[in-house]
């Protein structure tokens, strides 16, 4: 895919800008716009199968609020006509964002990076704690874990003739049993807050080893800190990513990330129940993702899969499901140690 000249012309940029396709845009195809050898903006074609253009009003409201609070954040670059996005007339919705940071990490290389990222996320949460905004684009049921478990059960019951059923069914039974046990231990009625909604490590931009800004803001929403931090720590502390099965849980990274979070929160901070929800929520989100990938393995449904490594989406999703199930088990095994770490972090931050 290339960027049409008519799209580039929608912004008041010099005529001789160049574009470079970036591999980081898995959902929204992404390009860096350069001029005279320097980055000018990030250009994206919105995946309207997942997000609607109204999401840009949410991004503008939150990023304006973050800017007023003194946090670095990507901002939407208005078109020449002052719009937040450009409709190319052929079904394409395009947007431009300012460039923040210089580096994206696929995996934590050292705990100090996790500590910096944790502090940044806490500053983000503190900054948006007083945001008065009704989100216009709402993704329903993103972390509705019971619903994801029902979808898994239905997939196993429905696709009995699928080539992978014999491998998925026992894995599904293990995932469902783990959820049945875990669901009784999760704190209930956590406060609903403004959250980023997808804090995988690649959505944190760095300068060197310092986390400076959060990107990919289409997932901004209201949810619990349990879901938010559970997903972040699953990504940051999982040692194998989502495409391998040999997942372990890095306690040094966990301790660094939550130490950073406690320091970044300052006077603002999570409630006692929110702190207690952190560790089981990491296990919850890993279990939830395992269920989603296992269901997708039978439903043959996912927005992307590696055709070089796998014959079909089902095989790739089965590996993903096994990896997240193994990560959930690793978190469960480390839970006592992680919770003692968290108690110590809380005590030192008071």
Secondary structure, DSSP 8 states (H G I E B T S, - for coil): ----HHHHTTS---TT-EEEEETT-SSSEEEEEEETTEEEEEEEE--TTT--TTHHHHHHHHHHHHHHTT-----B---TTS-SSEE-SSS-EEEEE----SEE-SS--SHHHHHHHHHHHHHHHHHHTT-----SS--TTTT-HHHHHHHHHHHHHH-TTSTTHHHHHHHHHHHHHHHHHHTTTS--S---EEE-S---GGGEEEETTEEEEE--GGG-EEE-HHHHHHHHHHHHHBSS-SS-S---B-HHHHHHHHHHHHHHHTTS---HHHHHHHHHHHHHHHHHHHHHHHHHHHHT--S---TTT-SSHHHHHHHHHHHHHHHHHHHHHTHHHHHHHHHHHHHHH-
